[in-house]
Amino acid sequence: MPDSIGLTVILVVSLQRARGAHCLKHILSQQVRDPIEVLLFDVQHGQADPLPGSDHPWVRVLPVTPETAHRGYGAIIREALHTARAPVIAAIQEHAFPLAGWAQATIDAHQGNPHAMISGELYNGNAGRGAADVIYAANYLHVMAPRTKGTTAYLIGHNSSYKRDIMLRYSDADADALELLIQNELLLIKRLLADGHTLYADPAIKMAHCHETLHASHRVSTLLYNRSLGAARVSLEGGALRKRVRYTLTAPVGPFVRLVRQLLRAARLHPEKLPVLRANLLHLWIYHALGVYGHLIGLYAGAGDSAARFLYYELNEYRHLDGVDVLPIRTPLNGELP
């Protein structure tokens, strides 16, 4: 591969082989002026057939050790930072896929500016399938089309791109902290902004994301993610006692406050999403209650193995993607992971 590559794409795959191959196909179909690099981290390397498309000259297949998988997604991306060769890295979830023009638009958006993190518009990749529409409306109001081109405080940590040299500086300063920041993307965005970096939105960068189709599935991810987030806030920001007291006292009203803010945000940004949100108020309240509860567990008991379970969930949970998913692979909250 030539040294002039402008973009390294990081893709992590596991048991949902067809879904991972679907995402990889969309990456490899991108029209770019220069070749891109794809780091394909395969949790099932050596245990499953090679992923279709993994023999493409742009692709490098890398195994994921059990120890790395146990530390979670942040550990894999941290490793990828040191393996990548391009100045820009983009981490794509295997249940998402880039739309036409994504790669070149990402490369162009990073040219000649200091923006640390860039993304664009996120579309619903499995619209009309079960709970996908309400989950999309509940979680991605800030990044739905149409987006305004320019600096922003609102990006999503996953399916975005970063300047590699900036991320490496964070790694050199404290690699373990960077791993936690990547694992808990809200804290990464908060840290970048606090350190004076700028974030940028470009609507020419278009991605589709496939959501859970079962409310029960999304409840699992909400609990796991928020436990990890609560623990990371203590580790990275300190103030454990203050955080515990505040969240304990506000927990009874926390879900209601979050729900009201969510509805007000939808009314301001995308009022067309209000009907689907209003039709699912009970589900939304349960999501917010589990978010608060998970956060409290993290604050008091630490992350436990939530990072490993969340990675397993993200890579394997059923999302009803046009026949590409296999039968549901459920994520256990307790007991041994396969």
HELIX and SHEET records of a PDB file:
HELIX    1   1 ARG A   17  LEU A   28  1                                  12    
HELIX    2   2 PRO A   66  ARG A   71  1                                   6    
HELIX    3   3 TYR A   73  THR A   83  1                                  11    
HELIX    4   4 TRP A  102  ALA A  109  1                                   8    
HELIX    5   5 ALA A  132  ASN A  139  1                                   8    
HELIX    6   6 LEU A  141  VAL A  143  5                                   3    
HELIX    7   7 ARG A  164  ALA A  173  1                                  10    
HELIX    8   8 ALA A  175  GLN A  183  1                                   9    
HELIX    9   9 GLU A  185  ALA A  194  1                                  10    
HELIX   10  10 HIS A  215  GLU A  237  1                                  23    
HELIX   11  11 ALA A  240  THR A  250  1                                  11    
HELIX   12  12 GLY A  254  LEU A  269  1                                  16    
HELIX   13  13 PRO A  271  LYS A  273  5                                   3    
HELIX   14  14 LEU A  274  ARG A  278  1                                   5    
HELIX   15  15 LEU A  281  ALA A  301  1                                  21    
HELIX   16  16 SER A  306  ASN A  316  1                                  11    
SHEET    1   A 8 VAL A  59  PRO A  63  0                                        
SHEET    2   A 8 GLU A  37  ASP A  42  1                                        
SHEET    3   A 8 THR A   8  VAL A  13  1                                        
SHEET    4   A 8 VAL A  88  ILE A  92  1                                        
SHEET    5   A 8 SER A 161  LYS A 163 -1                                        
SHEET    6   A 8 MET A 117  ASN A 124 -1                                        
SHEET    7   A 8 LEU A 199  HIS A 209  1                                        
SHEET    8   A 8 ALA A  96  PRO A  98 -1                                        
SHEET    1   B 8 VAL A  59  PRO A  63  0                                        
SHEET    2   B 8 GLU A  37  ASP A  42  1                                        
SHEET    3   B 8 THR A   8  VAL A  13  1                                        
SHEET    4   B 8 VAL A  88  ILE A  92  1                                        
SHEET    5   B 8 SER A 161  LYS A 163 -1                                        
SHEET    6   B 8 MET A 117  ASN A 124 -1                                        
SHEET    7   B 8 LEU A 199  HIS A 209  1                                        
SHEET    8   B 8 GLY A 150  THR A 152 -1                                        
END                                                                             
